[in-house]
Amino acid sequence: MYHLPLPAAQIAELYPNCANRAGNLQLRTALLQEGERVIQRSATYNQMAQTSTLYQIAQENAVHVSNAELSNLYERALVNGGERPTYLAIRGAGLFGRCPLCAQRDVGTLDHYLPRASFPEFAVLPVNLVPCCFDCNHAKREHTPAAFAEQMFHPYFDDWNDLELIQATIVVEDAVYAEFAVNVDTLHPVVADRAAAHFETLGLAALYSGHASVELVQRRAGFLLTFENGGPEALQAELLRESQSRRVPFPNAWQPVLYRALADSDEFVNGGFYAIDDQLEVAGAD
């Protein structure tokens, strides 16, 4: 999870541009008539997003057009029509092309933070369009928060970069693996509840654990070399350096958390890394 700056595009300009792309004169006129309500509702969205109260926003039906006609502006004008440059600009805002919802996979689409099936007036609202990977988009589906704690991370309005959101537990048995969870014990409940909802909805624990298993297999030879040359202290120092390095540019990704947990595991640095199985079947890594 990482913060994004607000999109440059403004709904007051983008919506009429999208509406004017309608080839049917009657539909175009009706969409433009709907514009005043869309702009007003968008202002409400901004105000509520800034106070993390989007779960309280009421659903409304379109007045001058059908909900479907309003929702369809997204595909017809923004994704596949004349306003596609704006779509591409918003989609391309992910840092290094990385999804801000999982901080792991590549951006491939836009997610409607509030789903357009329930809120068609926000179908082309730039601050409701979040660049994300296909997997996060699919997992989130039509998620509509009904309570404060159900609000997932909003990259434009939540900045949790300076918080230690994630923790990892290192398990050394017949193999070595990492279990990931939200760091609820050290976070303010306001953040912890929402981060936990985000983590669970997107299945991030399994995603991170799977990728961590691959990382451990790939790094096993390096761990062994460092241990043989300098012992547990050298290995621990290397893991701490790696953790600090991996915090850039995504401090709340799984990699810095993994390496810090490895460094803090006496069992691992004292030889537990030998249990890393290079034939391990990795589940959940995609």
Secondary structure, 3 states (H helix, E strand, C coil): CCCCCCCCCCHHHHHHHHHCCCCCHHHHHHHHHHHHHHHHHHHHHHHHHHCCCHHHCCCCCCCCCCHHHHHCHHHHHHHCCCCHHHHHHHHCCCHHHECCCCCCCECCEEEECCCCCCCHHHCCCHHHEEEECHHHHHHHCCCCCCCHHHCCCCCCCCCCCCCCCEEEEEEECCCEEEEEEECCCCCCHHHHHHHHHHHHHHCHHHHHHHHHHHHHHHHHHHHHHHHHHHHHHHHHHHHHHHHHHHCCCCCCCHHHHHHHHHHHCHHHHCCHHHHCCCCCCCCCCC
